Amino acid sequence: MPELPEVEVTRRGIDGPLRGARVQSLSLGKPLRWPLGIAPATLEGAAIDGVSRRGKYLWLQFSEGAGGLLIHLGMSGSLSLLQEPGPPGPHDHFSMGTSAGTLRLTDPRRFGAVVWSAALEHEPAARLLSRLGLEPSDPALTPGLFHAALKGRRTPIKSLLLSGEVVVGAGNIYACEALHAAGIDPRLRSDRISRPRAARLLQAVRETLERALALGGSTLRDFRDAHGMDGEFQSEARVYGREGQDCARCGGIVRRLVQAQRSTYFCAGCQRR
């Protein structure tokens, strides 16, 4: 699933080129998770102010009171900005022709979404974003606040990171890597994490996501950036996808278990409860 680094890489790839561009056409393929919520022709002629991000959602803002599009890449989606798009393929379910190129969502599993909203503060955008935690880079997310949030929950720490309710962006691969860097067992209940360990984990989450962003995110199956390039973070993973291999830090064996229907990779030798 594309996570915060992949979504931010996508945003950076399309924000500049689309600023000031006007919508020339908009077409839909097979239904995505939620309906668009507006007649496609209504948006023709609208100017694009820019593309921002909240968690794993992209917000494509139109000018002149035309609202915007909230975009989620789902489990397998990727956005491309194409100069010579050709006809949509079987997995292309949203195409928006603009004066700067065609923005196209390719999503084989169709768990993604493109939803119109009058503003981020209006429905449906407000509802979809309402449960998101703070951004990892938000100065308001202090170690003390992070620790207090962990103490208020009795959830395995890996599951809590994946939920995005405290801090957004730590998807499966990045949660595994951050917990390994912080030396914390993914099964440890969040309310049992001490203040110093919580501070280490918050720093590990931030550093892991920053490194992933610098490497263009991770490409495990379907993700490509807006220009068709793969991410490279997966080649640097220290535990994710390394079941049965030696831990690079302590020499122990990397193990795999399933939490909330997701694979968790960790080293029992150096990740303590």
C-alpha positions as CSV (number, residue, x, y, z in Angstrom):
1,M,0.0,0.0,0.0
2,P,1.4,3.5,-0.8
3,E,2.2,5.2,2.5
4,L,3.1,8.7,3.5
5,P,6.5,8.7,1.7
6,E,5.0,7.4,-1.6
7,V,2.1,9.8,-1.4
8,E,4.5,12.8,-0.7
9,V,6.7,11.7,-3.5
10,T,3.7,11.7,-5.8
11,R,2.6,15.1,-4.5
12,R,6.0,16.6,-5.3
13,G,5.9,15.2,-8.8
14,I,2.6,16.7,-9.8
15,D,2.3,19.9,-7.7
16,G,4.6,22.1,-9.6
17,P,3.5,21.1,-13.1
18,L,-0.2,21.3,-12.3
19,R,-0.2,24.8,-10.6
20,G,-2.1,27.2,-12.9
21,A,-3.2,24.4,-15.3
22,R,-6.8,24.2,-16.3
23,V,-9.0,21.1,-16.5
24,Q,-9.9,20.2,-20.1
25,S,-11.6,16.9,-19.6
26,L,-12.4,14.4,-16.9
27,S,-13.3,10.7,-17.4
28,L,-13.9,7.8,-15.1
29,G,-13.4,4.1,-15.5
30,K,-14.7,1.3,-13.2
31,P,-16.1,2.5,-9.8
32,L,-13.5,3.2,-7.1
33,R,-14.1,3.0,-3.3
34,W,-16.4,6.1,-3.3
35,P,-18.2,8.0,-6.0
36,L,-16.7,11.2,-7.4
37,G,-19.6,13.2,-6.0
38,I,-19.9,15.7,-8.8
39,A,-20.7,15.6,-12.6
40,P,-17.2,15.4,-14.3
41,A,-18.2,18.0,-16.8
42,T,-18.7,20.5,-14.0
43,L,-15.0,20.7,-13.4
44,E,-14.0,21.5,-17.0
45,G,-12.3,24.8,-17.2
46,A,-11.4,24.9,-13.5
47,A,-7.9,26.2,-12.7
48,I,-5.7,24.2,-10.3
49,D,-4.1,26.1,-7.4
50,G,-1.9,23.2,-6.2
51,V,-1.7,19.9,-4.5
52,S,-1.2,19.4,-0.8
53,R,-1.2,16.3,1.4
54,R,-2.8,15.2,4.7
55,G,-1.7,11.8,5.8
56,K,-2.1,9.5,2.9
57,Y,-4.6,11.7,1.1
58,L,-3.8,14.2,-1.6
59,W,-5.9,17.4,-1.9
60,L,-6.0,18.9,-5.4
61,Q,-7.3,22.4,-4.9
62,F,-9.2,24.3,-7.6
63,S,-9.5,28.1,-7.7
64,E,-12.5,30.3,-8.0
65,G,-14.6,28.4,-5.5
66,A,-14.6,25.2,-7.5
67,G,-13.6,23.0,-4.5
68,G,-11.1,20.3,-4.9
69,L,-10.5,16.6,-5.2
70,L,-9.4,14.4,-2.3
71,I,-7.4,11.5,-3.7
72,H,-6.4,8.3,-2.0
73,L,-4.2,5.7,-3.7
74,G,-5.7,2.7,-1.9
75,M,-3.8,-0.6,-1.8
76,S,-2.3,-0.5,-5.2
77,G,-2.8,2.9,-6.8
78,S,-0.4,5.3,-8.4
79,L,-0.8,8.7,-10.1
80,S,0.9,9.6,-13.3
81,L,1.2,12.9,-15.1
82,L,1.4,12.0,-18.8
83,Q,2.1,14.2,-21.8
84,E,1.1,11.5,-24.3
85,P,-1.4,9.4,-22.4
86,G,-3.0,7.2,-25.0
87,P,-6.3,5.5,-24.2
88,P,-6.9,4.4,-20.6
89,G,-6.0,0.8,-19.8
90,P,-8.1,-1.7,-17.9
91,H,-6.8,-0.5,-14.5
92,D,-7.0,3.2,-15.3
93,H,-10.1,4.5,-13.4
94,F,-9.6,8.3,-13.4
95,S,-8.2,10.5,-16.1
96,M,-8.1,14.3,-15.9
97,G,-6.8,16.1,-19.0
98,T,-5.3,19.4,-18.2
99,S,-3.3,22.1,-20.1
100,A,-0.2,20.6,-18.3
101,G,-0.8,16.9,-19.2
102,T,-3.2,14.1,-18.2
103,L,-3.3,13.1,-14.5
104,R,-4.2,9.4,-14.4
105,L,-4.9,7.1,-11.5
106,T,-4.0,3.5,-12.1
107,D,-5.4,1.1,-9.5
108,P,-5.6,-2.6,-10.1
109,R,-7.4,-3.4,-6.9
110,R,-9.7,-0.3,-7.0
111,F,-9.5,0.5,-3.3
112,G,-8.4,4.0,-4.1
113,A,-10.7,7.0,-4.4
114,V,-11.1,10.4,-6.0
115,V,-13.8,12.4,-4.2
116,W,-14.9,16.0,-4.8
117,S,-15.4,18.3,-1.8
118,A,-16.3,22.0,-1.6
119,A,-13.4,22.4,0.9
120,L,-11.3,20.4,3.3
121,E,-13.6,21.6,6.1
122,H,-16.7,20.4,4.3
123,E,-18.1,16.9,3.8
124,P,-17.0,14.4,2.7
125,A,-13.4,15.6,3.1
126,A,-13.8,16.6,6.7
127,R,-15.2,13.2,7.7
128,L,-12.5,11.3,5.9
129,L,-9.7,13.3,7.5
130,S,-11.3,13.6,11.0
131,R,-9.6,10.6,12.6
132,L,-6.1,11.3,11.4
133,G,-3.3,11.9,13.9
134,L,-0.6,14.5,13.6
135,E,1.9,14.6,10.8
136,P,5.3,13.2,11.9
137,S,7.0,16.5,11.2
138,D,4.4,18.6,13.1
139,P,6.2,20.5,15.9
140,A,3.1,20.0,18.1
141,L,4.0,16.3,18.2
142,T,6.4,16.5,21.1
143,P,7.8,13.4,22.8
144,G,5.7,14.2,25.8
145,L,2.5,14.4,23.8
146,F,3.4,11.2,21.9
147,H,4.0,9.3,25.2
148,A,0.7,10.6,26.7
149,A,-1.1,9.3,23.6
150,L,0.5,5.9,23.9
151,K,-0.4,5.7,27.6
152,G,-4.0,6.3,26.8
153,R,-4.3,3.2,24.7
154,R,-3.9,-0.6,25.4
155,T,-3.1,-1.6,21.8
156,P,0.0,-3.4,20.5
157,I,2.3,-0.6,19.5
158,K,2.7,-1.9,15.9
159,S,-1.1,-1.9,15.4
160,L,-1.4,1.6,16.9
161,L,1.2,2.9,14.5
162,L,-0.6,1.4,11.6
163,S,-3.9,3.0,12.7
164,G,-2.6,6.5,12.1
165,E,-4.6,7.8,15.1
166,V,-1.6,9.2,16.9
167,V,0.8,9.9,14.1
168,V,0.1,9.4,10.4
169,G,2.4,7.8,7.8
170,A,3.9,4.8,9.6
171,G,2.6,2.1,7.3
172,N,3.6,-1.5,7.5
173,I,7.1,-1.4,6.2
174,Y,7.9,1.8,8.0
175,A,6.4,0.7,11.3
176,C,8.5,-2.4,11.2
177,E,11.6,-0.5,10.5
178,A,11.0,2.2,13.1
179,L,10.3,-0.3,15.8
180,H,13.5,-2.1,15.0
181,A,15.5,1.1,15.0
182,A,14.0,1.9,18.4
183,G,14.5,-1.6,19.8
184,I,10.8,-2.1,20.7
185,D,9.0,-5.4,20.3
186,P,6.0,-4.8,18.0
187,R,3.7,-6.8,20.3
188,L,4.4,-4.5,23.3
189,R,1.3,-2.8,24.5
190,S,1.5,0.9,23.9
191,D,0.6,1.9,27.5
192,R,3.6,0.0,28.8
193,I,6.1,2.0,26.8
194,S,8.2,4.3,29.0
195,R,8.7,8.0,28.2
196,P,12.4,7.5,27.1
197,R,11.4,4.6,24.8
198,A,8.5,6.6,23.4
199,A,10.9,9.5,22.6
200,R,13.2,7.0,20.8
201,L,10.3,5.6,18.8
202,L,9.1,9.0,17.7
203,Q,12.5,9.9,16.5
204,A,12.8,6.5,14.7
205,V,9.5,7.1,13.0
206,R,10.6,10.5,11.8
207,E,14.0,9.3,10.6
208,T,12.6,6.3,8.9
209,L,10.0,8.3,7.0
210,E,12.6,11.0,6.1
211,R,14.9,8.3,4.7
212,A,12.1,6.7,2.7
213,L,11.2,10.0,1.2
214,A,14.8,10.7,0.2
215,L,14.8,7.4,-1.6
216,G,11.5,7.9,-3.4
217,G,9.5,5.6,-1.2
218,S,9.2,1.9,-1.5
219,T,8.1,-0.2,-4.5
220,L,7.0,-3.6,-3.5
221,R,4.5,-4.3,-6.3
222,D,2.6,-1.5,-8.0
223,F,3.9,1.9,-6.8
224,R,5.5,4.2,-9.2
225,D,6.0,8.0,-8.9
226,A,4.3,10.5,-11.1
227,H,7.1,10.0,-13.7
228,G,7.0,6.1,-13.6
229,M,10.1,5.7,-11.4
230,D,10.3,3.0,-8.6
231,G,11.1,3.8,-5.0
232,E,14.3,2.4,-3.5
233,F,13.8,2.3,0.3
234,Q,12.9,-1.5,0.3
235,S,16.5,-2.3,-0.7
236,E,17.7,-0.7,2.6
237,A,15.1,-2.4,4.9
238,R,16.7,-4.0,7.9
239,V,13.9,-6.3,9.0
240,Y,11.0,-5.9,6.6
241,G,10.8,-8.9,4.2
242,R,13.9,-10.5,5.8
243,E,12.3,-13.4,7.6
244,G,14.9,-16.1,8.6
245,Q,17.9,-13.8,7.8
246,D,20.4,-12.4,10.3
247,C,19.6,-9.2,12.1
248,A,22.1,-6.5,10.8
249,R,22.4,-5.1,14.3
250,C,22.6,-8.0,16.8
251,G,23.0,-11.1,14.6
252,G,19.8,-12.6,15.8
253,I,17.2,-14.1,13.4
254,V,14.5,-11.9,11.9
255,R,11.1,-13.4,12.6
256,R,7.7,-12.9,11.0
257,L,4.3,-12.8,12.7
258,V,0.8,-11.6,11.7
259,Q,-0.8,-8.7,13.5
260,A,-4.2,-7.3,12.3
261,Q,-3.8,-9.3,9.1
262,R,-0.5,-7.7,8.3
263,S,3.0,-9.2,8.3
264,T,5.2,-8.0,11.0
265,Y,9.0,-8.5,10.8
266,F,11.2,-8.0,13.9
267,C,14.2,-9.3,15.7
268,A,13.5,-10.9,19.1
269,G,17.1,-10.5,20.0
270,C,17.2,-6.7,20.1
271,Q,13.6,-5.6,20.1
272,R,12.5,-5.9,23.8
273,R,9.1,-5.9,25.4
